Amino acid sequence: MSEEDKIKLHEQQARQGSADALNSLGWCYEHGKGVGVDLTRAASLYQQAADKGDEYGLYNLGTCYEVGKGVGVDLKRAASLYQQAADKG
């Protein structure tokens, strides 16, 4: 499956509410896999996954807040997100 096909699949699944797809699509935007790097979009997608309780979305959003990827640095928010992710296992 090509990178473009993977992105299309993730986008379709994300529209259907898949937290895993939102997180995966965020990773693609963070790392420029199949799409251009867009850290703001990545953080937004991680936020949507986190809002659905996805532990990977919580962790990845925490990383964004820790280092300022697509959002301002906020260490308290990062720590809270990391804790929420850890609590989920």
The 8 nearest C-alpha neighbors of each residue, nearest first, counted from 0:
[[1, 4, 5, 2, 3, 6, 8, 7],
 [0, 2, 4, 3, 5, 33, 6, 7],
 [3, 1, 33, 5, 4, 6, 0, 32],
 [4, 2, 6, 1, 5, 33, 7, 34],
 [5, 3, 7, 1, 6, 2, 0, 8],
 [4, 6, 2, 8, 3, 7, 9, 1],
 [7, 5, 9, 3, 8, 4, 10, 2],
 [8, 6, 4, 10, 5, 9, 11, 3],
 [7, 9, 5, 11, 6, 10, 4, 12],
 [10, 8, 20, 6, 12, 11, 7, 13],
 [11, 9, 13, 7, 8, 12, 6, 14],
 [12, 10, 8, 14, 13, 9, 7, 15],
 [11, 13, 15, 9, 14, 10, 17, 20],
 [12, 14, 17, 10, 16, 20, 21, 15],
 [15, 13, 11, 16, 12, 10, 17, 9],
 [14, 16, 12, 13, 17, 11, 10, 20],
 [17, 15, 13, 14, 18, 12, 21, 20],
 [16, 18, 13, 20, 19, 12, 15, 21],
 [17, 19, 48, 21, 20, 53, 51, 22],
 [20, 18, 22, 17, 21, 23, 48, 53],
 [19, 21, 23, 9, 13, 17, 22, 18],
 [22, 20, 18, 24, 13, 48, 19, 44],
 [21, 23, 25, 19, 45, 56, 20, 24],
 [24, 22, 20, 26, 25, 21, 19, 27],
 [23, 25, 27, 21, 26, 22, 20, 9],
 [26, 24, 41, 22, 44, 28, 23, 27],
 [25, 27, 29, 23, 24, 28, 30, 22],
 [28, 26, 32, 24, 30, 25, 29, 31],
 [29, 27, 36, 31, 41, 25, 37, 26],
 [28, 30, 26, 41, 38, 27, 36, 31],
 [31, 29, 27, 28, 32, 36, 26, 35],
 [30, 32, 36, 35, 28, 34, 27, 29],
 [33, 31, 27, 34, 30, 28, 2, 35],
 [32, 34, 2, 3, 31, 6, 27, 35],
 [35, 33, 31, 32, 28, 36, 27, 6],
 [34, 36, 31, 37, 28, 33, 32, 30],
 [35, 37, 31, 28, 29, 30, 38, 34],
 [38, 36, 28, 40, 39, 29, 35, 41],
 [37, 39, 69, 41, 29, 40, 68, 42],
 [38, 40, 69, 42, 41, 37, 43, 70],
 [39, 41, 43, 37, 38, 42, 44, 28],
 [42, 40, 25, 38, 28, 44, 29, 39],
 [43, 41, 45, 39, 44, 40, 69, 46],
 [44, 42, 46, 40, 41, 45, 39, 47],
 [43, 45, 25, 47, 41, 46, 42, 21],
 [44, 46, 56, 42, 48, 22, 60, 47],
 [47, 45, 49, 43, 44, 48, 50, 42],
 [46, 48, 44, 50, 45, 49, 43, 51],
 [49, 47, 18, 56, 45, 51, 50, 46],
 [50, 48, 56, 57, 52, 46, 53, 51],
 [49, 51, 47, 52, 48, 46, 53, 57],
 [50, 52, 48, 49, 53, 18, 47, 17],
 [51, 53, 49, 50, 54, 48, 57, 56],
 [54, 52, 49, 56, 48, 55, 51, 18],
 [55, 53, 84, 57, 56, 87, 58, 52],
 [56, 54, 58, 57, 53, 59, 22, 84],
 [55, 57, 49, 45, 48, 59, 53, 22],
 [58, 56, 49, 54, 60, 55, 80, 84],
 [59, 57, 61, 55, 81, 60, 56, 84],
 [60, 58, 62, 56, 61, 57, 55, 63],
 [59, 61, 63, 57, 62, 45, 58, 56],
 [62, 60, 77, 58, 80, 64, 59, 63],
 [61, 63, 65, 59, 60, 64, 66, 58],
 [64, 62, 68, 60, 67, 61, 65, 66],
 [65, 63, 72, 67, 61, 77, 73, 62],
 [64, 66, 62, 77, 74, 63, 72, 67],
 [67, 65, 63, 64, 68, 72, 62, 71],
 [66, 68, 72, 71, 64, 70, 63, 65],
 [69, 67, 63, 70, 38, 66, 64, 42],
 [68, 70, 39, 38, 42, 67, 63, 71],
 [71, 69, 67, 68, 64, 72, 63, 39],
 [70, 72, 67, 73, 64, 69, 68, 66],
 [71, 73, 67, 64, 65, 66, 74, 70],
 [74, 72, 64, 76, 75, 65, 77, 71],
 [73, 75, 77, 65, 76, 78, 72, 64],
 [76, 74, 78, 77, 73, 79, 65, 80],
 [75, 77, 79, 73, 74, 78, 80, 64],
 [78, 76, 61, 74, 80, 64, 65, 75],
 [79, 77, 81, 75, 80, 76, 74, 82],
 [78, 80, 76, 82, 77, 81, 83, 75],
 [81, 79, 83, 61, 77, 82, 57, 78],
 [80, 82, 84, 78, 58, 83, 79, 61],
 [83, 81, 85, 79, 84, 80, 86, 78],
 [82, 84, 80, 86, 85, 81, 79, 87],
 [83, 85, 54, 81, 87, 82, 86, 57],
 [86, 84, 82, 88, 87, 83, 81, 54],
 [87, 85, 83, 88, 84, 82, 54, 81],
 [88, 86, 84, 85, 54, 83, 53, 52],
 [87, 85, 86, 84, 54, 83, 82, 55]]
